[in-house]
């Protein structure tokens, strides 16, 4: 079985800055998602929930893509690199590209994308705050980017919550401490 996903974000200080609170919110949303999709076998990850074709595997790959694409497009201004330069179609175009992936591959892909995103956030925020303009073609500040990432996780964690309850009855907002 794949290494467990990190489901426990560190708590912010008692009087956090805006940046610390925004990053905590994003990291908490990531942890909630990891809890909802973690520890499952291939059959559970690839189970469909009609009438939708969505699966937990497809959600994991999609969010890995979103992490890397937003990091490249908004934070670094560099092209999206490996492993996406060899994936066709991309998870934003056709989520079925996750269908042949094992749990270990999916978890490692998502874990790597989150690590790259965290490193990019650390680097860009070291040079200024959330008012900085992103590298995206339409000018938006980094505050918008982090709120948009949090919203992406909130939406898909809601999907994962329903799917996971149907798979094995797991419910709740946060993993047990």
N, C-alpha and C positions, 0 to 999 in steps of 0.2 A: 504494500500500500504506500502511497505517496506520503511524504512528510506533511504533518498537519499544517494547515494554514493559520496564520497569526490572527487570533480573534479577540485580542485584548489590547486596545489602544491605550497609550499612557494618558493619564488625566492631565489637563492643563493646570497651570498654577492657579491659586485661588483668585488672583487678580490678573487674568491673562490679557495680553495685548490683542488687538484685533487680528493680527496675523496668527498668533498662537491659537486663538479661538477658532478661526477659519480652518486652520490645518487640523485641529482636533476634530471638528465636525466632519471633515473629509475622511480622516483616519478612522473615526468611529463608524462612518457609513461603510468604509471598506471592511472593517472588522465584522460588522453585521452581515454583509454579503458573504464574507469568508465562512462565517458560522453556518449560514443557510445552505451553502454549496459544498462545504467541506466533508471529508470522510466518507464519500459515497463511491460505490463501484460503477463500472461502465454502464451497466444496465440502468441504474438509477439516474446517472447523469444524462443519458441519451433517451430517457423516457419522454414521450410526447404527451401533451395534454390537450386533446382535441377540444374545440375546433382549431386551436392554434398549433402551429408547427414548432413552437418554441420549446427548447429543452434547457436544462441547467447547463449542459455542455456548451450550447450555443450562447447562453448568457455570459459564461466565463470567458469564452473567446472574444465575444463582442466587447466586454469591458476591458480585456487586455488590449485590444486594438484601440479603444477609446483612450486609454491611459497613454499609450505610445503616440497615437496621432495627435492628441491635444498637447502632449509634451513637445513634440516636434513643431507642430503648427503654431502654437501659442507661446510656448516658453523659450525654446531654443532657436526657432526659425530654421532649423536644419531639416533635411528630408527624413521621413520615417525610414528606418533601416531594418536590419534583421530583427526578427524573422519574417517581417511583413513583405520584404522585397521578393520573397519566393512564394507567398501565399496568394493564390488567385482562385476565385474571387475573394475580396477582402470581406471580413465579417460585417461591415456596414452595408455591403452590396448583396451578399447572399450568406445568411448565417449557417447554411448547410456545410460550410467549409470546416466546421468543428465535428462533423459526424463521424469521422474515422479516428479521432484523437482519443488517446487513453486518458484515464484520470490523471496519471502522473504527468503526461504532456500538458494537459490543460492547466493543472495547478501550477506547474513550473512556469508556463507561459504567463499566466496572470501574476504570479509572484514576481517574476522578472520585470514585467511592465510596471508594477507598482514600485519596485525598487528604483527603476530608472526615473519614474515620475517624481518620487520623493527626492532623489538626488538633484533633479532639475529644479524643483521648487526651492530646495535649500540654496542652490547656486544663484538663482534669479532673485530670491528674496534677500540674499546677502548684499546685493547691489542696490536695494531699495525696497519700498513697501508695495502694497497692493494697488497704489495709484499708477504704477508703471504701465505704459502701453504695451500690449502684447505684440507678438510678431505676426499675428493673423492678418489676412488681407483686408478685413474690415476692422478698423481700430476699436479695440475694447481694452479696458484695463484688466489687470490681473485679479482684481476683486470679482469681476464678472466671470472670469475663467474658473476660479475656485468655486464660486456659487454654482456655476453650470456643471462642474464635475460632481459636486455634491448632489445636485438634482438628478444627474444621470444614475448615480448609485441608488438614490432613494427610489426612483421609478423601478429599476431592475431588481432591487432587493425586495420590493413588494411582490414582483412576479415570483422570485425565488422563494419567498415566504409561503406563498400558496402552493407551489410545486412541492416544496419540502414537506409541508404538512400532509399532502396527498401521498407522498412516498413512505414516510415512516412516523408521521404524527408529530414531528418536531415543531414546536410553536414557541413564540416569545420574541421579545424585542432585542434583548442582548443575551449573549452566552452567559452561562453561570460563571461566577467568579472562581 
